């Protein structure tokens, strides 16, 4: 972010915090546009859910990797973790 001299703020009659908000807004708009183009190009969407648990797709990748590496015990552990995560999310969603 560009550092502006105090004289510039006085000349513009704009406070430093206002300029920082403008700068942040510009960056956020640029990031959003870039993200939207990237998602559109890949035919994907982005979904936000209130969780910190690994999603099913991530765990599925871990299971596939474990199977391809010949580690069935690891694949089973990931599968059990997937079950636990889904059960916990189900409980969290039904309590609303």
MIDOSE-1310 file (N, C-alpha, C; in nm, 2 decimals, decimal comma, always signed):
residues 96
xxxx	+0,08/-0,12/+0,00/+0,00/+0,00/+0,00/+0,09/+0,12/+0,00; +0,05/+0,22/-0,07/+0,13/+0,35/-0,09/+0,11/+0,43/+0,04; +0,23/+0,48/+0,08/+0,23/+0,57/+0,20/+0,21/+0,72/+0,14; +0,11/+0,78/+0,19/+0,08/+0,92/+0,15/+0,13/+1,02/+0,25
xxxx	+0,19/+1,13/+0,20/+0,23/+1,23/+0,30/+0,11/+1,30/+0,36; +0,13/+1,35/+0,48/+0,02/+1,42/+0,55/-0,03/+1,54/+0,47; +0,06/+1,61/+0,40/+0,01/+1,72/+0,32/-0,09/+1,69/+0,22; -0,07/+1,57/+0,16/-0,17/+1,52/+0,06/-0,30/+1,50/+0,12
xxxx	-0,31/+1,45/+0,24/-0,44/+1,43/+0,30/-0,51/+1,57/+0,33; -0,43/+1,66/+0,38/-0,48/+1,79/+0,41/-0,53/+1,86/+0,28; -0,45/+1,85/+0,17/-0,50/+1,91/+0,05/-0,62/+1,85/-0,01; -0,64/+1,72/+0,01/-0,76/+1,65/-0,04/-0,88/+1,66/+0,06
xxxx	-0,85/+1,70/+0,18/-0,95/+1,71/+0,29/-1,01/+1,57/+0,31; -0,92/+1,47/+0,30/-0,97/+1,33/+0,32/-0,87/+1,27/+0,43; -0,93/+1,20/+0,53/-0,85/+1,14/+0,63/-0,78/+1,02/+0,59; -0,67/+0,99/+0,66/-0,59/+0,87/+0,62/-0,68/+0,74/+0,63
xxxx	-0,76/+0,73/+0,72/-0,84/+0,61/+0,73/-0,94/+0,59/+0,62; -0,99/+0,71/+0,57/-1,08/+0,70/+0,45/-1,00/+0,65/+0,33; -0,88/+0,70/+0,31/-0,80/+0,65/+0,19/-0,77/+0,50/+0,21; -0,74/+0,46/+0,33/-0,71/+0,32/+0,35/-0,83/+0,23/+0,32
xxxx	-0,95/+0,28/+0,35/-1,07/+0,21/+0,32/-1,09/+0,20/+0,17; -1,06/+0,31/+0,10/-1,07/+0,31/-0,05/-0,97/+0,22/-0,11; -0,85/+0,22/-0,06/-0,75/+0,12/-0,11/-0,79/-0,02/-0,09; -0,84/-0,05/+0,03/-0,88/-0,19/+0,06/-1,00/-0,23/-0,03
xxxx	-1,09/-0,14/-0,05/-1,21/-0,17/-0,14/-1,16/-0,20/-0,28; -1,06/-0,12/-0,33/-1,01/-0,14/-0,46/-0,95/-0,28/-0,47; -0,87/-0,32/-0,37/-0,81/-0,45/-0,37/-0,91/-0,56/-0,36; -1,01/-0,54/-0,28/-1,11/-0,65/-0,26/-1,19/-0,66/-0,39
xxxx	-1,22/-0,55/-0,46/-1,29/-0,56/-0,59/-1,21/-0,64/-0,69; -1,08/-0,60/-0,70/-0,99/-0,67/-0,79/-0,97/-0,82/-0,76; -0,96/-0,86/-0,63/-0,95/-1,00/-0,60/-1,08/-1,07/-0,63; -1,19/-1,01/-0,60/-1,32/-1,07/-0,63/-1,34/-1,09/-0,78
xxxx	-1,30/-0,99/-0,86/-1,31/-1,01/-1,01/-1,22/-1,12/-1,06; -1,10/-1,12/-1,01/-1,00/-1,23/-1,05/-1,06/-1,37/-1,01; -1,11/-1,38/-0,89/-1,16/-1,50/-0,84/-1,28/-1,55/-0,92; -1,37/-1,45/-0,96/-1,49/-1,49/-1,04/-1,44/-1,53/-1,18
xxxx	-1,34/-1,47/-1,24/-1,29/-1,51/-1,37/-1,23/-1,65/-1,36; -1,15/-1,68/-1,26/-1,09/-1,81/-1,24/-1,20/-1,92/-1,22; -1,29/-1,89/-1,14/-1,40/-1,99/-1,12/-1,48/-2,01/-1,25; -1,51/-1,91/-1,32/-1,59/-1,92/-1,44/-1,51/-2,00/-1,54
xxxx	-1,38/-1,98/-1,55/-1,30/-2,05/-1,65/-1,29/-2,20/-1,62; -1,30/-2,23/-1,49/-1,28/-2,37/-1,45/-1,42/-2,44/-1,44; -1,53/-2,36/-1,45/-1,66/-2,42/-1,44/-1,69/-2,46/-1,29; -1,63/-2,39/-1,20/-1,65/-2,42/-1,06/-1,72/-2,31/-0,99
xxxx	-1,76/-2,33/-0,86/-1,82/-2,23/-0,78/-1,75/-2,24/-0,64; -1,77/-2,13/-0,57/-1,71/-2,13/-0,44/-1,82/-2,11/-0,34; -1,82/-2,20/-0,24/-1,93/-2,20/-0,14/-1,86/-2,19/+0,00; -1,92/-2,10/+0,08/-1,87/-2,08/+0,21/-1,96/-2,15/+0,31
xxxx	-1,91/-2,23/+0,40/-1,99/-2,29/+0,50/-1,93/-2,27/+0,64; -2,01/-2,26/+0,74/-1,95/-2,23/+0,87/-1,89/-2,36/+0,94; -1,77/-2,40/+0,90/-1,70/-2,51/+0,95/-1,55/-2,50/+0,94; -1,49/-2,57/+1,02/-1,34/-2,58/+1,02/-1,30/-2,72/+0,98
xxxx	-1,40/-2,81/+0,96/-1,37/-2,95/+0,93/-1,33/-2,96/+0,78; -1,26/-3,06/+0,74/-1,23/-3,09/+0,60/-1,36/-3,13/+0,53; -1,37/-3,08/+0,41/-1,49/-3,11/+0,33/-1,48/-3,25/+0,27; -1,59/-3,29/+0,21/-1,59/-3,43/+0,16/-1,50/-3,44/+0,04
xxxx	-1,49/-3,34/-0,04/-1,40/-3,35/-0,16/-1,25/-3,36/-0,12; -1,21/-3,29/-0,01/-1,08/-3,29/+0,04/-1,05/-3,43/+0,09; -1,14/-3,48/+0,17/-1,12/-3,62/+0,23/-1,12/-3,72/+0,12; -1,20/-3,71/+0,02/-1,20/-3,80/-0,10/-1,07/-3,80/-0,17
xxxx	-1,01/-3,69/-0,18/-0,87/-3,68/-0,24/-0,77/-3,76/-0,15; -0,78/-3,74/-0,02/-0,69/-3,81/+0,07/-0,71/-3,96/+0,06; -0,84/-4,00/+0,05/-0,87/-4,15/+0,04/-0,81/-4,20/-0,09; -0,83/-4,13/-0,20/-0,78/-4,17/-0,33/-0,63/-4,18/-0,32
xxxx	-0,56/-4,09/-0,26/-0,42/-4,09/-0,25/-0,37/-4,21/-0,17; -0,44/-4,23/-0,06/-0,40/-4,35/+0,02/-0,42/-4,48/-0,05; -0,52/-4,49/-0,12/-0,55/-4,61/-0,20/-0,44/-4,63/-0,31; -0,41/-4,52/-0,38/-0,31/-4,53/-0,49/-0,17/-4,56/-0,43
xxxx	-0,14/-4,52/-0,31/-0,01/-4,54/-0,25/-0,01/-4,68/-0,17; -0,12/-4,75/-0,19/-0,12/-4,89/-0,12/-0,13/-4,88/+0,03; -0,20/-4,78/+0,08/-0,22/-4,77/+0,23/-0,36/-4,78/+0,27; -0,42/-4,90/+0,27/-0,56/-4,92/+0,29/-0,60/-4,87/+0,44
xxxx	-0,51/-4,89/+0,53/-0,54/-4,84/+0,67/-0,56/-4,69/+0,67; -0,48/-4,62/+0,60/-0,49/-4,47/+0,60/-0,62/-4,43/+0,53; -0,65/-4,50/+0,42/-0,78/-4,48/+0,35/-0,90/-4,50/+0,44; -0,89/-4,60/+0,52/-1,00/-4,63/+0,61/-1,01/-4,52/+0,72
xxxx	-0,90/-4,48/+0,77/-0,90/-4,37/+0,87/-0,96/-4,24/+0,81; -0,93/-4,21/+0,69/-0,99/-4,09/+0,62/-1,14/-4,11/+0,60; -1,18/-4,23/+0,57/-1,32/-4,26/+0,55/-1,40/-4,24/+0,68; -1,34/-4,29/+0,79/-1,40/-4,28/+0,92/-1,41/-4,13/+0,96
xxxx	-1,30/-4,05/+0,92/-1,30/-3,91/+0,95/-1,41/-3,84/+0,87; -1,43/-3,88/+0,75/-1,53/-3,82/+0,66/-1,67/-3,85/+0,73; -1,69/-3,97/+0,78/-1,82/-4,00/+0,84/-1,84/-3,91/+0,97; -1,73/-3,90/+1,05/-1,74/-3,82/+1,17/-1,77/-3,67/+1,13
xxxx	-1,70/-3,62/+1,03/-1,72/-3,48/+0,99/-1,87/-3,46/+0,94; -1,92/-3,55/+0,86/-2,05/-3,53/+0,81/-2,16/-3,54/+0,92; -2,13/-3,63/+1,01/-2,23/-3,65/+1,12/-2,22/-3,52/+1,21; -2,11/-3,46/+1,23/-2,10/-3,34/+1,31/-2,16/-3,22/+1,24
xxxx	-2,15/-3,21/+1,11/-2,21/-3,10/+1,04/-2,36/-3,12/+1,03; -2,41/-3,24/+1,02/-2,55/-3,27/+1,02/-2,61/-3,22/+1,15; -2,55/-3,26/+1,26/-2,59/-3,22/+1,39/-2,59/-3,07/+1,41; -2,49/-3,00/+1,36/-2,48/-2,86/+1,37/-2,59/-2,79/+1,28
xxxx	-2,62/-2,84/+1,17/-2,72/-2,78/+1,08/-2,86/-2,81/+1,13; -2,89/-2,92/+1,19/-3,02/-2,95/+1,24/-3,05/-2,87/+1,37; -2,95/-2,82/+1,43/-2,98/-2,75/+1,56/-3,01/-2,60/+1,54; -3,02/-2,55/+1,41/-3,06/-2,41/+1,39/-3,20/-2,39/+1,41
